[in-house]
Amino acid sequence: MTSHNRPERVAQMIQQLLGELFARGMRDPRLGLVTITGVKMSPDLREARVYWTVHGDSEQRKHTAKGLQNARGFLRHEIGMQLKLRITPELHFTYDEAIDRGERIEQLIRQVHDEERTRLAAPATPEQEE
């Protein structure tokens, strides 16, 4: 395997480990509903951008972001202990807005579908028949 795949492999390992840590439960209640959606490593493996999402509103998102920042040192320590990398990467947490965008698109599609169904179900008026 070539070295350019190493950042991807390390990213997958970090994502899996963080997922396991959150699934087992963290002491901080702000981190109870966190889902790690992806990890992107820098080419030198010194930094990891961790993408996350949480069920809840924007207030829940703010609390979770603070919780992740507070837990960053602990999570980095766990990564270092479990993965035994030469250099443990710095963790940067980024909210994954792709889920929100996907839900918004789905909502718009449902709305258009419902409007179309209503339009087709409505009886034709004389103006529409001409």
Backbone as XML, in Angstrom:
<?xml version="1.0"?>
<chain id="A" units="angstrom">
  <residue number="1" name="MET">
    <atom name="N" x="0.841" y="-1.176" z="0.000"/>
    <atom name="CA" x="0.000" y="0.000" z="0.000"/>
    <atom name="C" x="0.891" y="1.247" z="0.000"/>
  </residue>
  <residue number="2" name="THR">
    <atom name="N" x="0.525" y="2.250" z="-0.737"/>
    <atom name="CA" x="1.344" y="3.444" z="-0.824"/>
    <atom name="C" x="1.096" y="4.359" z="0.360"/>
  </residue>
  <residue number="3" name="SER">
    <atom name="N" x="2.047" y="5.257" z="0.588"/>
    <atom name="CA" x="1.978" y="6.130" z="1.763"/>
    <atom name="C" x="0.848" y="7.150" z="1.677"/>
  </residue>
  <residue number="4" name="HIS">
    <atom name="N" x="0.358" y="7.470" z="0.469"/>
    <atom name="CA" x="-0.719" y="8.457" z="0.378"/>
    <atom name="C" x="-2.030" y="7.914" z="0.932"/>
  </residue>
  <residue number="5" name="ASN">
    <atom name="N" x="-2.138" y="6.619" z="1.130"/>
    <atom name="CA" x="-3.333" y="6.043" z="1.743"/>
    <atom name="C" x="-3.274" y="6.077" z="3.268"/>
  </residue>
  <residue number="6" name="ARG">
    <atom name="N" x="-2.099" y="6.299" z="3.813"/>
    <atom name="CA" x="-1.942" y="6.289" z="5.268"/>
    <atom name="C" x="-2.837" y="7.314" z="5.956"/>
  </residue>
  <residue number="7" name="PRO">
    <atom name="N" x="-2.919" y="8.560" z="5.503"/>
    <atom name="CA" x="-3.839" y="9.497" z="6.172"/>
    <atom name="C" x="-5.281" y="8.996" z="6.184"/>
  </residue>
  <residue number="8" name="GLU">
    <atom name="N" x="-5.710" y="8.357" z="5.108"/>
    <atom name="CA" x="-7.077" y="7.822" z="5.069"/>
    <atom name="C" x="-7.252" y="6.690" z="6.071"/>
  </residue>
  <residue number="9" name="ARG">
    <atom name="N" x="-6.244" y="5.816" z="6.161"/>
    <atom name="CA" x="-6.329" y="4.696" z="7.112"/>
    <atom name="C" x="-6.342" y="5.201" z="8.545"/>
  </residue>
  <residue number="10" name="VAL">
    <atom name="N" x="-5.478" y="6.166" z="8.842"/>
    <atom name="CA" x="-5.431" y="6.729" z="10.195"/>
    <atom name="C" x="-6.749" y="7.439" z="10.500"/>
  </residue>
  <residue number="11" name="ALA">
    <atom name="N" x="-7.297" y="8.149" z="9.534"/>
    <atom name="CA" x="-8.584" y="8.831" z="9.730"/>
    <atom name="C" x="-9.675" y="7.825" z="10.064"/>
  </residue>
  <residue number="12" name="GLN">
    <atom name="N" x="-9.703" y="6.702" z="9.360"/>
    <atom name="CA" x="-10.703" y="5.667" z="9.641"/>
    <atom name="C" x="-10.531" y="5.100" z="11.047"/>
  </residue>
  <residue number="13" name="MET">
    <atom name="N" x="-9.284" y="4.875" z="11.450"/>
    <atom name="CA" x="-9.037" y="4.338" z="12.790"/>
    <atom name="C" x="-9.479" y="5.326" z="13.864"/>
  </residue>
  <residue number="14" name="ILE">
    <atom name="N" x="-9.187" y="6.613" z="13.647"/>
    <atom name="CA" x="-9.584" y="7.637" z="14.616"/>
    <atom name="C" x="-11.100" y="7.738" z="14.679"/>
  </residue>
  <residue number="15" name="GLN">
    <atom name="N" x="-11.759" y="7.720" z="13.531"/>
    <atom name="CA" x="-13.224" y="7.791" z="13.521"/>
    <atom name="C" x="-13.824" y="6.610" z="14.277"/>
  </residue>
  <residue number="16" name="GLN">
    <atom name="N" x="-13.301" y="5.425" z="14.052"/>
    <atom name="CA" x="-13.814" y="4.235" z="14.734"/>
    <atom name="C" x="-13.579" y="4.336" z="16.238"/>
  </residue>
  <residue number="17" name="LEU">
    <atom name="N" x="-12.384" y="4.747" z="16.642"/>
    <atom name="CA" x="-12.068" y="4.854" z="18.062"/>
    <atom name="C" x="-12.942" y="5.901" z="18.747"/>
  </residue>
  <residue number="18" name="LEU">
    <atom name="N" x="-13.089" y="7.070" z="18.127"/>
    <atom name="CA" x="-13.937" y="8.108" z="18.721"/>
    <atom name="C" x="-15.382" y="7.632" z="18.812"/>
  </residue>
  <residue number="19" name="GLY">
    <atom name="N" x="-15.852" y="6.952" z="17.783"/>
    <atom name="CA" x="-17.208" y="6.405" z="17.817"/>
    <atom name="C" x="-17.395" y="5.450" z="18.983"/>
  </residue>
  <residue number="20" name="GLU">
    <atom name="N" x="-16.401" y="4.603" z="19.217"/>
    <atom name="CA" x="-16.472" y="3.665" z="20.337"/>
    <atom name="C" x="-16.464" y="4.401" z="21.672"/>
  </residue>
  <residue number="21" name="LEU">
    <atom name="N" x="-15.616" y="5.422" z="21.790"/>
    <atom name="CA" x="-15.551" y="6.190" z="23.040"/>
    <atom name="C" x="-16.887" y="6.860" z="23.338"/>
  </residue>
  <residue number="22" name="PHE">
    <atom name="N" x="-17.506" y="7.441" z="22.326"/>
    <atom name="CA" x="-18.798" y="8.100" z="22.541"/>
    <atom name="C" x="-19.903" y="7.078" z="22.791"/>
  </residue>
  <residue number="23" name="ALA">
    <atom name="N" x="-19.818" y="5.926" z="22.142"/>
    <atom name="CA" x="-20.839" y="4.890" z="22.341"/>
    <atom name="C" x="-20.782" y="4.329" z="23.763"/>
  </residue>
  <residue number="24" name="ARG">
    <atom name="N" x="-19.571" y="4.188" z="24.304"/>
    <atom name="CA" x="-19.420" y="3.693" z="25.676"/>
    <atom name="C" x="-19.901" y="4.714" z="26.690"/>
  </residue>
  <residue number="25" name="GLY">
    <atom name="N" x="-19.905" y="5.971" z="26.274"/>
    <atom name="CA" x="-20.372" y="7.033" z="27.160"/>
    <atom name="C" x="-19.225" y="7.854" z="27.707"/>
  </residue>
  <residue number="26" name="MET">
    <atom name="N" x="-19.404" y="9.135" z="27.643"/>
    <atom name="CA" x="-18.425" y="10.072" z="28.185"/>
    <atom name="C" x="-19.013" y="10.636" z="29.468"/>
  </residue>
  <residue number="27" name="ARG">
    <atom name="N" x="-18.164" y="11.124" z="30.330"/>
    <atom name="CA" x="-18.644" y="11.690" z="31.594"/>
    <atom name="C" x="-19.430" y="12.980" z="31.390"/>
  </residue>
  <residue number="28" name="ASP">
    <atom name="N" x="-19.088" y="13.704" z="30.344"/>
    <atom name="CA" x="-19.736" y="14.984" z="30.071"/>
    <atom name="C" x="-21.103" y="14.732" z="29.432"/>
  </residue>
  <residue number="29" name="PRO">
    <atom name="N" x="-22.192" y="15.133" z="30.090"/>
    <atom name="CA" x="-23.526" y="14.879" z="29.529"/>
    <atom name="C" x="-23.781" y="15.610" z="28.209"/>
  </residue>
  <residue number="30" name="ARG">
    <atom name="N" x="-23.006" y="16.632" z="27.904"/>
    <atom name="CA" x="-23.178" y="17.357" z="26.641"/>
    <atom name="C" x="-22.798" y="16.499" z="25.442"/>
  </residue>
  <residue number="31" name="LEU">
    <atom name="N" x="-22.099" y="15.398" z="25.683"/>
    <atom name="CA" x="-21.595" y="14.573" z="24.589"/>
    <atom name="C" x="-22.391" y="13.289" z="24.388"/>
  </residue>
  <residue number="32" name="GLY">
    <atom name="N" x="-23.564" y="13.221" z="24.974"/>
    <atom name="CA" x="-24.346" y="11.993" z="24.927"/>
    <atom name="C" x="-24.868" y="11.603" z="23.563"/>
  </residue>
  <residue number="33" name="LEU">
    <atom name="N" x="-25.205" y="12.559" z="22.723"/>
    <atom name="CA" x="-25.839" y="12.246" z="21.437"/>
    <atom name="C" x="-24.947" y="12.557" z="20.236"/>
  </residue>
  <residue number="34" name="VAL">
    <atom name="N" x="-23.639" y="12.625" z="20.453"/>
    <atom name="CA" x="-22.714" y="12.978" z="19.379"/>
    <atom name="C" x="-22.512" y="11.797" z="18.438"/>
  </residue>
  <residue number="35" name="THR">
    <atom name="N" x="-22.490" y="12.101" z="17.146"/>
    <atom name="CA" x="-22.141" y="11.114" z="16.130"/>
    <atom name="C" x="-20.963" y="11.660" z="15.339"/>
  </residue>
  <residue number="36" name="ILE">
    <atom name="N" x="-19.906" y="10.883" z="15.233"/>
    <atom name="CA" x="-18.746" y="11.272" z="14.431"/>
    <atom name="C" x="-19.031" y="10.833" z="12.998"/>
  </residue>
  <residue number="37" name="THR">
    <atom name="N" x="-19.108" y="11.811" z="12.089"/>
    <atom name="CA" x="-19.482" y="11.509" z="10.708"/>
    <atom name="C" x="-18.282" y="11.360" z="9.781"/>
  </residue>
  <residue number="38" name="GLY">
    <atom name="N" x="-17.116" y="11.798" z="10.223"/>
    <atom name="CA" x="-15.933" y="11.658" z="9.381"/>
    <atom name="C" x="-14.716" y="12.268" z="10.029"/>
  </residue>
  <residue number="39" name="VAL">
    <atom name="N" x="-13.559" y="11.877" z="9.539"/>
    <atom name="CA" x="-12.287" y="12.437" z="9.996"/>
    <atom name="C" x="-11.429" y="12.643" z="8.764"/>
  </residue>
  <residue number="40" name="LYS">
    <atom name="N" x="-10.788" y="13.793" z="8.684"/>
    <atom name="CA" x="-9.874" y="14.084" z="7.580"/>
    <atom name="C" x="-8.525" y="14.437" z="8.186"/>
  </residue>
  <residue number="41" name="MET">
    <atom name="N" x="-7.509" y="13.704" z="7.793"/>
    <atom name="CA" x="-6.162" y="13.903" z="8.317"/>
    <atom name="C" x="-5.355" y="14.823" z="7.412"/>
  </residue>
  <residue number="42" name="SER">
    <atom name="N" x="-4.451" y="15.579" z="8.028"/>
    <atom name="CA" x="-3.482" y="16.325" z="7.238"/>
    <atom name="C" x="-2.483" y="15.312" z="6.674"/>
  </residue>
  <residue number="43" name="PRO">
    <atom name="N" x="-1.813" y="15.630" z="5.571"/>
    <atom name="CA" x="-0.870" y="14.674" z="4.972"/>
    <atom name="C" x="0.244" y="14.238" z="5.926"/>
  </residue>
  <residue number="44" name="ASP">
    <atom name="N" x="0.653" y="15.126" z="6.840"/>
    <atom name="CA" x="1.721" y="14.777" z="7.785"/>
    <atom name="C" x="1.200" y="14.101" z="9.056"/>
  </residue>
  <residue number="45" name="LEU">
    <atom name="N" x="-0.100" y="13.863" z="9.134"/>
    <atom name="CA" x="-0.764" y="13.178" z="10.256"/>
    <atom name="C" x="-0.693" y="13.947" z="11.572"/>
  </residue>
  <residue number="46" name="ARG">
    <atom name="N" x="-0.390" y="15.231" z="11.515"/>
    <atom name="CA" x="-0.286" y="16.022" z="12.743"/>
    <atom name="C" x="-1.621" y="16.632" z="13.163"/>
  </residue>
  <residue number="47" name="GLU">
    <atom name="N" x="-2.566" y="16.712" z="12.244"/>
    <atom name="CA" x="-3.864" y="17.312" z="12.550"/>
    <atom name="C" x="-4.986" y="16.443" z="12.002"/>
  </residue>
  <residue number="48" name="ALA">
    <atom name="N" x="-6.056" y="16.375" z="12.784"/>
    <atom name="CA" x="-7.242" y="15.623" z="12.368"/>
    <atom name="C" x="-8.451" y="16.536" z="12.485"/>
  </residue>
  <residue number="49" name="ARG">
    <atom name="N" x="-9.139" y="16.721" z="11.377"/>
    <atom name="CA" x="-10.395" y="17.470" z="11.384"/>
    <atom name="C" x="-11.496" y="16.437" z="11.595"/>
  </residue>
  <residue number="50" name="VAL">
    <atom name="N" x="-12.194" y="16.556" z="12.738"/>
    <atom name="CA" x="-13.216" y="15.584" z="13.126"/>
    <atom name="C" x="-14.584" y="16.212" z="12.880"/>
  </residue>
  <residue number="51" name="TYR">
    <atom name="N" x="-15.354" y="15.601" z="11.991"/>
    <atom name="CA" x="-16.694" y="16.095" z="11.669"/>
    <atom name="C" x="-17.708" y="15.366" z="12.533"/>
  </residue>
  <residue number="52" name="TRP">
    <atom name="N" x="-18.635" y="16.136" z="13.099"/>
    <atom name="CA" x="-19.601" y="15.569" z="14.035"/>
    <atom name="C" x="-20.972" y="16.171" z="13.812"/>
  </residue>
  <residue number="53" name="THR">
    <atom name="N" x="-21.962" y="15.482" z="14.330"/>
    <atom name="CA" x="-23.327" y="15.989" z="14.332"/>
    <atom name="C" x="-23.976" y="15.559" z="15.638"/>
  </residue>
  <residue number="54" name="VAL">
    <atom name="N" x="-25.087" y="16.204" z="15.946"/>
    <atom name="CA" x="-25.805" y="15.890" z="17.181"/>
    <atom name="C" x="-27.288" y="16.084" z="16.920"/>
  </residue>
  <residue number="55" name="HIS">
    <atom name="N" x="-28.101" y="15.251" z="17.549"/>
    <atom name="CA" x="-29.553" y="15.417" z="17.453"/>
    <atom name="C" x="-29.953" y="16.530" z="18.406"/>
  </residue>
  <residue number="56" name="GLY">
    <atom name="N" x="-30.690" y="17.497" z="17.893"/>
    <atom name="CA" x="-31.132" y="18.599" z="18.732"/>
    <atom name="C" x="-31.094" y="19.906" z="17.977"/>
  </residue>
  <residue number="57" name="ASP">
    <atom name="N" x="-31.400" y="20.961" z="18.702"/>
    <atom name="CA" x="-31.462" y="22.290" z="18.098"/>
    <atom name="C" x="-30.102" y="22.983" z="18.168"/>
  </residue>
  <residue number="58" name="SER">
    <atom name="N" x="-30.088" y="24.257" z="17.783"/>
    <atom name="CA" x="-28.827" y="25.004" z="17.759"/>
    <atom name="C" x="-28.247" y="25.179" z="19.160"/>
  </residue>
  <residue number="59" name="GLU">
    <atom name="N" x="-29.103" y="25.243" z="20.165"/>
    <atom name="CA" x="-28.614" y="25.351" z="21.546"/>
    <atom name="C" x="-27.879" y="24.069" z="21.943"/>
  </residue>
  <residue number="60" name="GLN">
    <atom name="N" x="-28.447" y="22.939" z="21.588"/>
    <atom name="CA" x="-27.796" y="21.644" z="21.852"/>
    <atom name="C" x="-26.459" y="21.575" z="21.125"/>
  </residue>
  <residue number="61" name="ARG">
    <atom name="N" x="-26.428" y="22.083" z="19.894"/>
    <atom name="CA" x="-25.196" y="22.090" z="19.109"/>
    <atom name="C" x="-24.114" y="22.916" z="19.800"/>
  </residue>
  <residue number="62" name="LYS">
    <atom name="N" x="-24.488" y="24.080" z="20.347"/>
    <atom name="CA" x="-23.513" y="24.928" z="21.046"/>
    <atom name="C" x="-22.951" y="24.223" z="22.268"/>
  </residue>
  <residue number="63" name="HIS">
    <atom name="N" x="-23.838" y="23.596" z="23.056"/>
    <atom name="CA" x="-23.389" y="22.883" z="24.257"/>
    <atom name="C" x="-22.463" y="21.724" z="23.884"/>
  </residue>
  <residue number="64" name="THR">
    <atom name="N" x="-22.808" y="21.025" z="22.828"/>
    <atom name="CA" x="-21.993" y="19.896" z="22.392"/>
    <atom name="C" x="-20.630" y="20.368" z="21.914"/>
  </residue>
  <residue number="65" name="ALA">
    <atom name="N" x="-20.597" y="21.477" z="21.169"/>
    <atom name="CA" x="-19.321" y="22.019" z="20.692"/>
    <atom name="C" x="-18.415" y="22.366" z="21.869"/>
  </residue>
  <residue number="66" name="LYS">
    <atom name="N" x="-18.981" y="22.963" z="22.910"/>
    <atom name="CA" x="-18.185" y="23.280" z="24.104"/>
    <atom name="C" x="-17.700" y="22.011" z="24.783"/>
  </residue>
  <residue number="67" name="GLY">
    <atom name="N" x="-18.571" y="21.006" z="24.856"/>
    <atom name="CA" x="-18.182" y="19.734" z="25.454"/>
    <atom name="C" x="-17.049" y="19.067" z="24.696"/>
  </residue>
  <residue number="68" name="LEU">
    <atom name="N" x="-17.106" y="19.125" z="23.367"/>
    <atom name="CA" x="-16.038" y="18.537" z="22.555"/>
    <atom name="C" x="-14.718" y="19.268" z="22.774"/>
  </residue>
  <residue number="69" name="GLN">
    <atom name="N" x="-14.782" y="20.587" z="22.866"/>
    <atom name="CA" x="-13.552" y="21.342" z="23.117"/>
    <atom name="C" x="-12.960" y="20.981" z="24.478"/>
  </residue>
  <residue number="70" name="ASN">
    <atom name="N" x="-13.825" y="20.822" z="25.473"/>
    <atom name="CA" x="-13.340" y="20.451" z="26.802"/>
    <atom name="C" x="-12.762" y="19.040" z="26.829"/>
  </residue>
  <residue number="71" name="ALA">
    <atom name="N" x="-13.315" y="18.138" z="26.033"/>
    <atom name="CA" x="-12.870" y="16.741" z="26.027"/>
    <atom name="C" x="-11.715" y="16.498" z="25.057"/>
  </residue>
  <residue number="72" name="ARG">
    <atom name="N" x="-11.311" y="17.510" z="24.334"/>
    <atom name="CA" x="-10.299" y="17.347" z="23.292"/>
    <atom name="C" x="-9.006" y="16.718" z="23.808"/>
  </residue>
  <residue number="73" name="GLY">
    <atom name="N" x="-8.523" y="17.162" z="24.942"/>
    <atom name="CA" x="-7.287" y="16.614" z="25.507"/>
    <atom name="C" x="-7.433" y="15.145" z="25.871"/>
  </residue>
  <residue number="74" name="PHE">
    <atom name="N" x="-8.544" y="14.804" z="26.520"/>
    <atom name="CA" x="-8.798" y="13.408" z="26.883"/>
    <atom name="C" x="-8.888" y="12.535" z="25.638"/>
  </residue>
  <residue number="75" name="LEU">
    <atom name="N" x="-9.620" y="12.996" z="24.638"/>
    <atom name="CA" x="-9.790" y="12.214" z="23.412"/>
    <atom name="C" x="-8.457" y="12.038" z="22.686"/>
  </residue>
  <residue number="76" name="ARG">
    <atom name="N" x="-7.659" y="13.076" z="22.666"/>
    <atom name="CA" x="-6.340" y="12.990" z="22.032"/>
    <atom name="C" x="-5.462" y="11.986" z="22.780"/>
  </residue>
  <residue number="77" name="HIS">
    <atom name="N" x="-5.525" y="12.024" z="24.106"/>
    <atom name="CA" x="-4.761" y="11.081" z="24.922"/>
    <atom name="C" x="-5.184" y="9.641" z="24.603"/>
  </residue>
  <residue number="78" name="GLU">
    <atom name="N" x="-6.490" y="9.406" z="24.522"/>
    <atom name="CA" x="-6.992" y="8.062" z="24.215"/>
    <atom name="C" x="-6.528" y="7.601" z="22.833"/>
  </residue>
  <residue number="79" name="ILE">
    <atom name="N" x="-6.550" y="8.501" z="21.873"/>
    <atom name="CA" x="-6.072" y="8.162" z="20.527"/>
    <atom name="C" x="-4.599" y="7.772" z="20.587"/>
  </residue>
  <residue number="80" name="GLY">
    <atom name="N" x="-3.812" y="8.561" z="21.310"/>
    <atom name="CA" x="-2.387" y="8.266" z="21.440"/>
    <atom name="C" x="-2.127" y="6.918" z="22.095"/>
  </residue>
  <residue number="81" name="MET">
    <atom name="N" x="-2.897" y="6.605" z="23.127"/>
    <atom name="CA" x="-2.717" y="5.343" z="23.842"/>
    <atom name="C" x="-3.140" y="4.145" z="22.982"/>
  </residue>
  <residue number="82" name="GLN">
    <atom name="N" x="-4.236" y="4.269" z="22.277"/>
    <atom name="CA" x="-4.799" y="3.129" z="21.551"/>
    <atom name="C" x="-4.143" y="2.898" z="20.186"/>
  </residue>
  <residue number="83" name="LEU">
    <atom name="N" x="-3.826" y="3.970" z="19.486"/>
    <atom name="CA" x="-3.324" y="3.807" z="18.120"/>
    <atom name="C" x="-1.806" y="3.770" z="18.035"/>
  </residue>
  <residue number="84" name="LYS">
    <atom name="N" x="-1.132" y="4.201" z="19.069"/>
    <atom name="CA" x="0.331" y="4.157" z="19.133"/>
    <atom name="C" x="0.986" y="4.787" z="17.898"/>
  </residue>
  <residue number="85" name="LEU">
    <atom name="N" x="0.555" y="5.987" z="17.593"/>
    <atom name="CA" x="1.154" y="6.741" z="16.494"/>
    <atom name="C" x="2.406" y="7.448" z="17.002"/>
  </residue>
  <residue number="86" name="ARG">
    <atom name="N" x="3.333" y="7.710" z="16.110"/>
    <atom name="CA" x="4.546" y="8.430" z="16.502"/>
    <atom name="C" x="4.181" y="9.817" z="17.027"/>
  </residue>
  <residue number="87" name="ILE">
    <atom name="N" x="3.262" y="10.467" z="16.341"/>
    <atom name="CA" x="2.778" y="11.780" z="16.766"/>
    <atom name="C" x="1.261" y="11.688" z="16.853"/>
  </residue>
  <residue number="88" name="THR">
    <atom name="N" x="0.715" y="12.044" z="18.011"/>
    <atom name="CA" x="-0.740" y="12.041" z="18.159"/>
    <atom name="C" x="-1.273" y="13.335" z="17.562"/>
  </residue>
  <residue number="89" name="PRO">
    <atom name="N" x="-2.202" y="13.245" z="16.634"/>
    <atom name="CA" x="-2.678" y="14.454" z="15.952"/>
    <atom name="C" x="-3.487" y="15.373" z="16.864"/>
  </residue>
  <residue number="90" name="GLU">
    <atom name="N" x="-3.388" y="16.654" z="16.570"/>
    <atom name="CA" x="-4.256" y="17.641" z="17.208"/>
    <atom name="C" x="-5.653" y="17.440" z="16.638"/>
  </residue>
  <residue number="91" name="LEU">
    <atom name="N" x="-6.652" y="17.543" z="17.489"/>
    <atom name="CA" x="-8.031" y="17.349" z="17.048"/>
    <atom name="C" x="-8.717" y="18.695" z="16.868"/>
  </residue>
  <residue number="92" name="HIS">
    <atom name="N" x="-9.353" y="18.863" z="15.736"/>
    <atom name="CA" x="-10.140" y="20.059" z="15.449"/>
    <atom name="C" x="-11.553" y="19.587" z="15.123"/>
  </residue>
  <residue number="93" name="PHE">
    <atom name="N" x="-12.516" y="20.008" z="15.924"/>
    <atom name="CA" x="-13.893" y="19.554" z="15.748"/>
    <atom name="C" x="-14.670" y="20.542" z="14.890"/>
  </residue>
  <residue number="94" name="THR">
    <atom name="N" x="-15.357" y="20.016" z="13.880"/>
    <atom name="CA" x="-16.144" y="20.819" z="12.953"/>
    <atom name="C" x="-17.530" y="20.205" z="12.830"/>
  </residue>
  <residue number="95" name="TYR">
    <atom name="N" x="-18.551" y="21.032" z="13.050"/>
    <atom name="CA" x="-19.916" y="20.538" z="12.911"/>
    <atom name="C" x="-20.170" y="20.183" z="11.450"/>
  </residue>
  <residue number="96" name="ASP">
    <atom name="N" x="-20.716" y="19.011" z="11.212"/>
    <atom name="CA" x="-20.989" y="18.530" z="9.854"/>
    <atom name="C" x="-22.370" y="19.012" z="9.418"/>
  </residue>
  <residue number="97" name="GLU">
    <atom name="N" x="-22.383" y="20.037" z="8.580"/>
    <atom name="CA" x="-23.644" y="20.624" z="8.136"/>
    <atom name="C" x="-24.280" y="19.849" z="6.990"/>
  </residue>
  <residue number="98" name="ALA">
    <atom name="N" x="-23.606" y="18.844" z="6.481"/>
    <atom name="CA" x="-24.162" y="18.062" z="5.372"/>
    <atom name="C" x="-25.468" y="17.389" z="5.775"/>
  </residue>
  <residue number="99" name="ILE">
    <atom name="N" x="-25.560" y="16.947" z="7.015"/>
    <atom name="CA" x="-26.788" y="16.302" z="7.494"/>
    <atom name="C" x="-27.937" y="17.310" z="7.460"/>
  </residue>
  <residue number="100" name="ASP">
    <atom name="N" x="-27.683" y="18.517" z="7.965"/>
    <atom name="CA" x="-28.714" y="19.558" z="7.970"/>
    <atom name="C" x="-29.147" y="19.909" z="6.550"/>
  </residue>
  <residue number="101" name="ARG">
    <atom name="N" x="-28.172" y="20.041" z="5.645"/>
    <atom name="CA" x="-28.500" y="20.362" z="4.251"/>
    <atom name="C" x="-29.325" y="19.246" z="3.629"/>
  </residue>
  <residue number="102" name="GLY">
    <atom name="N" x="-28.961" y="18.017" z="3.896"/>
    <atom name="CA" x="-29.716" y="16.879" z="3.369"/>
    <atom name="C" x="-31.145" y="16.859" z="3.884"/>
  </residue>
  <residue number="103" name="GLU">
    <atom name="N" x="-31.310" y="17.133" z="5.186"/>
    <atom name="CA" x="-32.655" y="17.170" z="5.758"/>
    <atom name="C" x="-33.472" y="18.304" z="5.154"/>
  </residue>
  <residue number="104" name="ARG">
    <atom name="N" x="-32.840" y="19.448" z="4.909"/>
    <atom name="CA" x="-33.538" y="20.589" z="4.308"/>
    <atom name="C" x="-33.968" y="20.258" z="2.877"/>
  </residue>
  <residue number="105" name="ILE">
    <atom name="N" x="-33.105" y="19.626" z="2.121"/>
    <atom name="CA" x="-33.451" y="19.234" z="0.753"/>
    <atom name="C" x="-34.608" y="18.243" z="0.771"/>
  </residue>
  <residue number="106" name="GLU">
    <atom name="N" x="-34.544" y="17.285" z="1.682"/>
    <atom name="CA" x="-35.628" y="16.302" z="1.800"/>
    <atom name="C" x="-36.948" y="16.985" z="2.151"/>
  </residue>
  <residue number="107" name="GLN">
    <atom name="N" x="-36.890" y="17.968" z="3.041"/>
    <atom name="CA" x="-38.086" y="18.713" z="3.430"/>
    <atom name="C" x="-38.665" y="19.460" z="2.222"/>
  </residue>
  <residue number="108" name="LEU">
    <atom name="N" x="-37.812" y="20.090" z="1.425"/>
    <atom name="CA" x="-38.275" y="20.820" z="0.245"/>
    <atom name="C" x="-38.892" y="19.878" z="-0.788"/>
  </residue>
  <residue number="109" name="ILE">
    <atom name="N" x="-38.299" y="18.718" z="-0.970"/>
    <atom name="CA" x="-38.856" y="17.739" z="-1.914"/>
    <atom name="C" x="-40.235" y="17.286" z="-1.451"/>
  </residue>
  <residue number="110" name="ARG">
    <atom name="N" x="-40.368" y="17.009" z="-0.158"/>
    <atom name="CA" x="-41.684" y="16.609" z="0.372"/>
    <atom name="C" x="-42.708" y="17.718" z="0.170"/>
  </residue>
  <residue number="111" name="GLN">
    <atom name="N" x="-42.289" y="18.967" z="0.394"/>
    <atom name="CA" x="-43.194" y="20.103" z="0.241"/>
    <atom name="C" x="-43.670" y="20.212" z="-1.210"/>
  </residue>
  <residue number="112" name="VAL">
    <atom name="N" x="-42.755" y="20.119" z="-2.159"/>
    <atom name="CA" x="-43.121" y="20.191" z="-3.575"/>
    <atom name="C" x="-44.041" y="19.021" z="-3.934"/>
  </residue>
  <residue number="113" name="HIS">
    <atom name="N" x="-43.721" y="17.845" z="-3.443"/>
    <atom name="CA" x="-44.547" y="16.655" z="-3.709"/>
    <atom name="C" x="-45.956" y="16.857" z="-3.161"/>
  </residue>
  <residue number="114" name="ASP">
    <atom name="N" x="-46.072" y="17.359" z="-1.935"/>
    <atom name="CA" x="-47.388" y="17.595" z="-1.331"/>
    <atom name="C" x="-48.174" y="18.647" z="-2.105"/>
  </residue>
  <residue number="115" name="GLU">
    <atom name="N" x="-47.492" y="19.718" z="-2.531"/>
    <atom name="CA" x="-48.164" y="20.765" z="-3.306"/>
    <atom name="C" x="-48.651" y="20.213" z="-4.641"/>
  </residue>
  <residue number="116" name="GLU">
    <atom name="N" x="-47.844" y="19.382" z="-5.274"/>
    <atom name="CA" x="-48.225" y="18.790" z="-6.558"/>
    <atom name="C" x="-49.416" y="17.847" z="-6.374"/>
  </residue>
  <residue number="117" name="ARG">
    <atom name="N" x="-49.394" y="17.069" z="-5.322"/>
    <atom name="CA" x="-50.503" y="16.152" z="-5.045"/>
    <atom name="C" x="-51.784" y="16.947" z="-4.794"/>
  </residue>
  <residue number="118" name="THR">
    <atom name="N" x="-51.699" y="18.047" z="-4.053"/>
    <atom name="CA" x="-52.861" y="18.891" z="-3.779"/>
    <atom name="C" x="-53.385" y="19.511" z="-5.071"/>
  </residue>
  <residue number="119" name="ARG">
    <atom name="N" x="-52.475" y="19.977" z="-5.913"/>
    <atom name="CA" x="-52.868" y="20.589" z="-7.181"/>
    <atom name="C" x="-53.574" y="19.581" z="-8.075"/>
  </residue>
  <residue number="120" name="LEU">
    <atom name="N" x="-53.071" y="18.370" z="-8.138"/>
    <atom name="CA" x="-53.683" y="17.345" z="-8.988"/>
    <atom name="C" x="-55.013" y="16.854" z="-8.433"/>
  </residue>
  <residue number="121" name="ALA">
    <atom name="N" x="-55.172" y="16.900" z="-7.128"/>
    <atom name="CA" x="-56.408" y="16.430" z="-6.502"/>
    <atom name="C" x="-57.519" y="17.472" z="-6.555"/>
  </residue>
  <residue number="122" name="ALA">
    <atom name="N" x="-57.164" y="18.741" z="-6.745"/>
    <atom name="CA" x="-58.169" y="19.811" z="-6.774"/>
    <atom name="C" x="-58.975" y="19.717" z="-8.068"/>
  </residue>
  <residue number="123" name="PRO">
    <atom name="N" x="-60.288" y="19.963" z="-7.991"/>
    <atom name="CA" x="-61.106" y="19.927" z="-9.213"/>
    <atom name="C" x="-60.698" y="21.060" z="-10.155"/>
  </residue>
  <residue number="124" name="ALA">
    <atom name="N" x="-60.784" y="20.790" z="-11.434"/>
    <atom name="CA" x="-60.412" y="21.780" z="-12.439"/>
    <atom name="C" x="-61.441" y="22.897" z="-12.471"/>
  </residue>
  <residue number="125" name="THR">
    <atom name="N" x="-60.969" y="24.128" z="-12.556"/>
    <atom name="CA" x="-61.855" y="25.284" z="-12.680"/>
    <atom name="C" x="-61.993" y="25.618" z="-14.162"/>
  </residue>
  <residue number="126" name="PRO">
    <atom name="N" x="-63.028" y="26.370" z="-14.536"/>
    <atom name="CA" x="-63.213" y="26.707" z="-15.960"/>
    <atom name="C" x="-61.993" y="27.404" z="-16.560"/>
  </residue>
  <residue number="127" name="GLU">
    <atom name="N" x="-61.297" y="28.244" z="-15.790"/>
    <atom name="CA" x="-60.123" y="28.942" z="-16.330"/>
    <atom name="C" x="-59.020" y="27.953" z="-16.693"/>
  </residue>
  <residue number="128" name="GLN">
    <atom name="N" x="-58.882" y="26.865" z="-15.906"/>
    <atom name="CA" x="-57.823" y="25.891" z="-16.161"/>
    <atom name="C" x="-58.126" y="25.042" z="-17.386"/>
  </residue>
  <residue number="129" name="GLU">
    <atom name="N" x="-59.413" y="24.858" z="-17.726"/>
    <atom name="CA" x="-59.781" y="23.998" z="-18.841"/>
    <atom name="C" x="-59.552" y="24.669" z="-20.187"/>
  </residue>
  <residue number="130" name="GLU">
    <atom name="N" x="-59.488" y="25.995" z="-20.252"/>
    <atom name="CA" x="-59.339" y="26.709" z="-21.527"/>
    <atom name="C" x="-57.947" y="26.700" z="-22.034"/>
  </residue>
</chain>
